[in-house]
Amino acid sequence: MSEIRTHRPIGRGAVVVALCLAMTGVGPGLADRARGEEPEGKVTLDPKVESILRPMCDYFRKAEALSVVAEQSQTVGDVTLKGTITVAAQRPNRLAVRTRGDTPGLTVVSDGKTLSTAFDVLQKYAEAPAPAAIADLMGDPLIYLTLLQGSILGHLLGDDPLHGLTDGVKTATYAGLETIEGMKVHHLKFVRE
């Protein structure tokens, strides 16, 4: 089950200023596209969910630049891995991503001409021509597996965040308002296979 909480001032109609997602497992979408497969079907969103999710996704789709610091925690059995991903992006193809924590550190930088990937644990790096658009990186298995797996960051940087977030979703429901860090937020629940 995926849970989305959008930090959006209630009643003022302002755009979304932050987003948090907790995912269990990796659903279809980026992983399928990374393997060259298209996911099945399209979810029909509850009108309340769509009225919250669509403006948020439109905001990210239209954003020329964004930066995010995401704290992640993944538990497998008795082991919990914690880490931080820092992302700064500027369309069409400038990107800086850095991971730190319990997983091997990785830094990916596209200056618009060259894509550089540094593997901290190996003390090695690789260079390649930069992609034409940030969304083109989403199909790269290395980028997906090391940076974006279990995260919504790839979806938010893609050309169609709404499609990316709802790919493979069987049901999407509105779970009400919550307070996170003193701010009222909408809580959406997505269920995947």
C-alpha positions in Angstrom: 0.0 0.0 0.0 1.2 3.5 -0.8 0.3 6.5 1.2 0.6 10.1 -0.1 0.3 13.0 2.2 0.3 16.4 0.4 1.3 19.4 2.4 -1.1 22.0 1.0 -2.6 24.9 2.8 -6.3 24.0 3.3 -8.8 26.6 2.0 -6.3 28.9 0.3 -6.0 27.0 -3.0 -2.2 27.4 -2.9 0.0 24.9 -4.8 1.5 21.9 -3.1 4.7 22.8 -1.2 5.8 19.4 -0.1 5.0 15.7 -0.5 5.7 12.6 1.5 5.1 9.0 0.4 5.6 5.8 2.3 5.7 2.8 0.0 5.8 -0.9 0.8 7.2 -2.7 -2.2 7.8 -1.3 -5.6 4.8 -1.1 -7.9 4.7 -1.0 -11.6 5.5 2.1 -13.5 9.2 3.1 -13.4 10.4 -0.4 -12.9 8.4 -1.7 -15.9 9.5 1.2 -18.1 13.1 0.6 -17.1 12.7 -3.0 -18.4 11.0 -1.7 -21.6 7.5 -2.9 -20.5 4.4 -0.9 -20.3 2.2 -1.4 -17.2 -1.3 -2.7 -17.6 -4.5 -0.7 -17.3 -5.3 2.7 -15.9 -6.7 3.4 -12.6 -10.0 5.4 -12.2 -9.4 7.8 -9.4 -12.0 8.7 -6.8 -13.0 12.3 -7.6 -11.8 13.5 -4.1 -8.4 11.9 -4.7 -8.1 13.3 -8.2 -9.0 16.8 -7.0 -6.0 16.7 -4.7 -3.6 14.7 -6.7 -4.0 16.3 -10.2 -3.1 19.9 -9.1 -0.1 18.6 -7.1 1.1 16.6 -10.1 0.6 19.5 -12.5 2.7 21.7 -10.2 5.6 19.3 -10.3 5.2 18.7 -14.1 5.4 22.4 -14.8 8.2 23.2 -12.3 11.3 24.3 -14.1 13.4 23.5 -11.0 13.0 21.7 -7.7 15.1 20.4 -4.8 14.2 17.7 -2.3 15.8 16.2 0.7 14.2 12.8 1.5 14.8 10.7 4.5 14.2 7.0 3.8 13.9 3.9 6.0 13.5 0.4 4.7 13.0 -2.7 6.9 13.7 -6.2 5.6 13.3 -8.8 8.4 15.3 -7.6 11.4 17.4 -5.2 9.4 16.5 -1.5 9.0 18.4 0.6 6.5 18.2 4.4 6.8 19.5 7.0 4.3 19.1 10.4 2.8 18.6 11.3 -0.8 19.3 14.9 -1.9 18.0 15.9 -5.3 18.2 19.1 -7.2 16.8 19.3 -10.7 16.4 21.9 -13.4 14.6 21.1 -16.6 15.4 20.1 -19.3 18.4 18.0 -18.2 20.3 19.3 -15.2 20.3 17.0 -12.2 22.3 16.4 -9.0 21.4 13.4 -6.8 23.4 12.2 -3.8 22.6 9.3 -1.5 24.0 8.9 2.0 23.4 6.5 4.9 23.4 2.7 5.3 23.4 1.9 1.6 26.5 2.5 -0.6 26.8 6.2 -1.5 26.1 7.3 -5.0 26.3 10.7 -6.7 24.8 11.4 -10.1 25.3 14.8 -11.8 24.1 16.0 -15.2 25.4 19.4 -16.1 23.3 19.4 -19.3 26.2 18.0 -21.4 27.8 15.2 -19.4 26.2 12.7 -17.0 28.6 11.7 -14.2 28.0 8.9 -11.8 30.3 8.4 -8.8 30.3 5.3 -6.7 31.7 6.2 -3.2 32.3 2.6 -2.0 34.3 1.8 -5.2 36.0 5.2 -5.4 35.2 5.1 -9.2 33.1 7.2 -11.5 31.7 7.0 -15.0 30.8 9.6 -17.6 28.4 9.5 -20.5 26.5 12.1 -22.6 23.7 13.8 -20.7 20.2 12.7 -21.6 18.0 15.2 -23.5 15.6 15.4 -20.6 15.5 14.3 -16.9 12.7 11.9 -17.7 15.1 10.0 -19.9 17.0 9.0 -16.9 14.0 7.2 -15.4 14.5 4.2 -17.7 18.2 3.8 -16.7 18.3 0.6 -14.5 21.2 1.9 -12.4 19.5 5.2 -11.6 16.2 3.4 -10.9 17.6 0.7 -8.7 20.0 2.8 -6.7 18.2 6.1 -6.4 14.5 5.8 -7.2 13.4 2.4 -6.1 10.6 2.7 -3.5 10.6 6.5 -4.0 8.3 8.9 -5.7 11.1 11.2 -6.7 11.4 9.6 -10.2 7.7 10.1 -10.8 7.8 13.8 -9.7 10.7 14.4 -12.1 9.1 12.6 -15.0 7.0 14.1 -17.8 3.7 12.8 -16.4 3.8 12.6 -12.5 0.1 11.7 -12.3 0.5 8.7 -14.6 3.7 7.6 -12.8 2.1 7.8 -9.4 -1.1 5.9 -10.4 0.4 3.2 -12.6 -0.5 -0.2 -11.3 -2.8 1.3 -8.6 -5.9 -0.8 -8.0 -7.7 1.6 -5.7 -7.0 5.1 -4.5 -9.0 6.5 -1.6 -9.1 9.6 0.5 -8.2 8.9 4.1 -8.9 12.4 5.5 -6.8 15.2 7.0 -3.8 14.7 9.2 -1.4 17.1 11.0 2.2 16.7 10.1 4.8 19.1 11.6 1.9 21.4 12.5 0.5 21.5 9.0 -2.8 20.1 7.9 -2.3 17.6 5.0 -4.4 15.4 2.8 -3.9 11.7 3.3 -4.4 9.5 0.2 -4.0 5.7 0.2 -3.1 3.8 -2.9 -3.3 0.0 -3.1 -1.2 -2.0 -5.6 -1.1 -5.7 -6.3 
